[in-house]
């Protein structure tokens, strides 16, 4: 579970991450929820730092660093990720076959 209580799904998605005022660098998203994500980051990132995550075929997602430890950064998204987009990412990068149904 993420800090905000939304379940995260373990993944391995190639992406780029850019801190405000910095350059893009290659990363791998390790888990993702509609509220937050964690990714590899050899670059030290600081709590409260604004950054942008670029996933394949999506516009960059703005986020704020919550924690950086042992080359893993955890960030909270500035806007909730659409559940449909989240599910599409899960279908593409995991073997879960997630689909949403109306209740």
N, C-alpha and C positions, 0 to 999 in steps of 0.2 A: 504494500500500500504506500502511496505517496504521502507526504506530510499533510496534504490537504484532505486525505481520506478517499481519494479516487484510486481504483486499482491500476497499477502499472503493469505493462506487459513486457517481459524480457524479449529483446530483439537484438539485431545487429544490422543497423542501417548505415551505409556510408553517407556522410553529409559534410557540410562545412559549417563552421561556427566563426563568428566575428564579434569581438568585443567592441564597444563604442570607442572610436578613435584608433582601432587596431586594424590589422589585415586579416582576411579570411585564412583559416587553416583547416586542414582535413581532420575529420573526427569520425567516430562511430557512435551512433546513438545506442545506448545499452537498454534503456527502458523508456516507455512513453505512456502517458495518460492524457486525458483531455485537458489536464491542468498543469502538468509539468513533465520534465524529462531529465535523464542523466546521460552524459556522454563522456567519452575519453577527452582529456585535455592536458597535453604535456605542458601547455602554457599555464602559468599560475593565474587563477582568476579570483576576484575578491567579492565578498558578500556585498550585495547591492549594485554591483556592476551590471549595466545594461548590455545585452548581446542579441545577436540574431542568428537563428538556426535555419539553414537552408537544406531542406530535404528534397530528394529528386522529384521533379514535376510539381513542386509547390512554391508559392511565394514565401519569402523569408518570414519566419515567426519571431516576433520580439519576445524577449524573456528577461528575467532578472536572476542573477546568480544568488542562490540560497546558501550553497556550500561548495568548497573545493577541497578535496582530500585525496591523497594518493593518486593523483592524475585523473581523477573523476570529478566532473563538475555536475552539480544538481541545480537545475533552473526551474523557476516558476514562470509559466507563460503569461504574457500580459493580457491575452484574450483567450477564452476557453476555445479549445480546438473543436471544430464541428465533429460530432459523433460519427457522421457519415465519412468524413475524411479520415478520422481515427480508424474506423473499421476497414477502410480501403487500405490504409498503411498496414494494418495487422494482416489482412489477407495477402498482401504482396510480400511481406517480410517475415511471416511466421507460418507455422503449419497448423494454426488454430482453426482456420476456416470460419472466422467470426462473422455473423450476420445479425443485424438488428431486426426485431419484429415489433409491430405495434402491439401494445398491451391493452 
